[in-house]
Amino acid sequence: MRCPICDKTFQPADTTAAPFCSERCRTIDLGRWLGETYSMPVESEASAEDFDELDERRANGRRPADADE
């Protein structure tokens, strides 16, 4: 098996960090997720105006699901 971070070949039975070869590579991967180097694709039909409306509702202390009065 190859480590997705360092590309080193290793035996999965030899590590507790699988699918990584070591805790170091596992930590590097986590750091990349937390630093937003990696991301999941998202398909959204929401527009910028939708997000502006949500921000305005939150700023006024209303939940996004609250109806306009």
C-alpha positions in Angstrom: 0.0 0.0 0.0 1.2 3.6 -0.7 0.8 6.5 1.7 -1.3 9.2 0.1 0.9 11.9 1.7 4.5 10.8 1.2 4.0 8.1 -1.4 6.0 5.6 0.7 5.2 1.9 0.3 4.2 0.3 3.6 2.3 -2.7 5.0 -1.1 -1.7 6.5 -0.5 -4.2 9.4 2.7 -2.3 10.4 0.9 1.0 11.2 -2.0 2.2 13.4 -2.4 5.3 11.2 -3.7 3.5 8.1 -4.3 4.5 5.3 -1.2 6.6 6.2 2.3 5.2 6.8 2.7 7.1 10.1 1.1 9.5 12.6 3.1 12.3 11.0 1.5 11.7 7.6 -1.9 11.4 9.2 -1.4 14.7 11.0 -0.3 16.4 7.8 -3.5 15.2 6.1 -5.6 16.5 9.0 -3.9 19.9 8.8 -4.6 20.1 5.1 -8.3 19.5 5.8 -8.4 22.0 8.6 -6.5 24.6 6.6 -9.0 24.1 3.8 -6.3 22.9 1.3 -8.7 20.1 0.6 -12.4 20.6 0.1 -15.5 18.7 -1.0 -17.3 19.8 -4.2 -20.7 21.4 -3.5 -23.4 22.1 -6.0 -25.6 24.9 -4.8 -28.5 26.7 -6.3 -28.4 29.4 -3.7 -27.4 32.9 -4.9 -25.5 35.6 -3.2 -28.8 37.4 -2.5 -30.0 34.3 -0.6 -26.9 34.4 1.6 -27.4 38.2 2.1 -31.0 37.6 3.2 -29.9 34.9 5.7 -27.2 37.3 7.1 -29.8 40.0 7.5 -32.2 37.7 9.3 -29.5 36.6 11.7 -28.4 40.2 12.4 -32.0 41.0 13.3 -32.2 38.1 15.7 -34.6 36.0 13.5 -34.0 32.4 12.5 -33.7 31.8 8.7 -37.0 29.9 8.8 -39.0 32.7 10.4 -41.6 34.3 8.1 -41.4 38.0 7.2 -43.8 40.1 9.2 
